[in-house]
Amino acid sequence: MSAHGPMPRSAWIFPTLAVLFFVVASVLGLTFTPTAWPNFTGSVDYYHISLARAIGTIPASIILNQCLDTGNPAYCSQITRTAQGKLSGATIAGGGYILQTNVNTGAQLVSGIDLQSNYRWLLAGGWGTLAAGLNGSWNQHNSVSPYQGAPRSDCAGLFGGSCLNGSVNPTWSHNLSIGWETPWALML
């Protein structure tokens, strides 16, 4: 409990982490069932989500280089040296270290279009219904800047070590399904 009321649950896990980030989202969607094609339904959604001050860690090499290059106390205060002024020692307990805690840093931007469509065909002779569905997503942007001052990488359509920790980010992904709803309460 703080002087300003109960602490947010996130403060229990990271008591020194300022849980403050900014999200700007724009979403536009359209759902339709055309009267000329009564067994068809579809939807199209555009999304654009920007996240600032995302929670993450600053790489140790960046902390060290920024301290050496700029002398910025925000970076230099994260470096602990041994009594001899070294960053390493003969033992783990006897060595210095670079503190890497979760901080509000970096930014992310994702945007694209989601598509959903479904169609049902009644089969002649009482043989049930064929149903088809397509769910797809076009990835326009999937960019990240892991810490302040880092270059922004747009990984839409890319994969590998430089893209969001090796994740796969296809430009287009989809799932197509076709099923038969039998008249005998059995689905295939």
N, C-alpha and C positions, 0 to 999 in steps of 0.2 A: 504494500500500500504506500503510495506517495502522498505528498501534501496536496496534490491535485486530483486525488481520487484513486481508484484501482489502477494498477499497472496493466497495460495490454498484455495478452498472453505471449506475444512475441518478445516482450521485454524480459519474461522469465527465462527464455532460452538464451538470448543475447543481451545481457543487461546493459552493455555499453554501446549497443548498436542503435543508432537513430533510425527508427522505423518510419522513414519519411521518403516517399517516392511520389512521382507525378505521372499520371496516366492520362493521355489524351486519346480518345477513341472516336472514330467516325464510322458509322455503319449505315448501310442503305440496303434494303431488301425488297424483293418483289415475289409474290406467290401468285400462281395462276392455275386455273382450270378452264380451258377454252370450251365454249358450248359446242363448237363444231367438232370437237374431239373429246367427248364426255368421259372417256375412261383414262384420260391423261391428266396428271398433276405435275407441277414443276415449281421450282423456286430458284432464284438467283440472288445472292447476297454479296455485297462488296464490303470489305472491312479494311480499316487503316488504324492500327494501334501503335502509339508511340509511348514508350516507358522511359522516364528519366530517373536518374539516381537509383538504378537497379542494385540489388544487394549482390555483392561478390567480393572477391579478394584481388588485391593487386599483386602481380607476380613479384617474387623476391628480387629478381634481376632488375625490374623497373624501379623498385624502392631504392635499391643500392645505387643505381645509375642516376636517378633523379636527385638523391641526396648529394652525390659527388658532383654532379653537373650544376645544380642550382643552389644547394645548401638549404633548401626549403625544409623548415622544421616539421612540416606534416609528414615528410618522408624520413628525415633523419631521426625523428623520435621513435621510429619503428626498428631502429638498429641498436642492438645491445652488444657491446664488445667485452672481451675478457679484461682482466686487470692489466694485462700487457698491451691492450689496444687491438687485439686480433679478433677476427670473426670466427676462427676455428681453434680447436684445442685438441689435446691428446685424447680426451674423453668427451662424451656427450655433455656431461655435467660441467666440464671445465671449459667448454667452448662458448663463443658468443653466438648470437642468432639474429635472424630478421623476423620480426613479428608480422604474421599475415593473418589478420582477423577479418571477419566479414564487416564490410563497410558499405555505405550507400555511395556507389560510384558507377560510372558507365551508363549506357543507354541502349535501348533496343527499339527496332521498328519492324513490324510485320504488316504486310498488306497483301491483298489478293481478292480473288472471287471464288465463292463456293457455289456449286451447281448441284441441284437434285432434280431428278425426273423419274416418274413412275408411269407405267402403262399396263392395263389388264385387258386380255383378250378372252372373251367367252367362247369356248369351243363348242362346235355343233354336236348334236347328238347327246348332250348331257355329259360330256367328258370332262367337265370342270372348267378351270380357268388357267391360262398362262399369264404369269406376271413377270414383268421386267423392270429393273430399276438401275439407274446410273447415279452414283454420287461421285462428284469430282471436285478438285480444288486446284486453282491456278495460283501459284506463289509468285507474286509480283516482287515483293521485297522481303527479305529476312536478314536484316542487317543488325550488327552488334558492334558496340564500342565497349570493350570489357572494363575499361577504367578511364577516368578523365584524361584527355590528351592522347589517348590511343587512336590509331587510325580506325576508321569505320570500315568493316568488311561486309559487303552484301553477298550473302551466300545463297541467294535464290538460284536454284539450278546447279548448285555445286556441292561437293563433299570433300572431306579430307581434313588434315590436321589443323589447317588455318580457319576452318569453318565450324564454329560453335562446338569445339571439342571433338571434331571428327564426325559430326552428325551428317546424315544424308538429307538434302533439301531439294527434292525434285521440283522443277518448274511446274509440271503437271502430274497429278496423281489421281487415280480414280478406282472405283470398285463397281463392276458391272455384275448384276445378278439376274438370273432367269430361273423361275420356279414354276412348277405345275401344282395347282391346288386341285386335287382329285375330288370327285363327288362323294367319295367314300370316307371322308374325314381323315384322309392321309395326305400329307404334303411331301412332294419330292422336289 
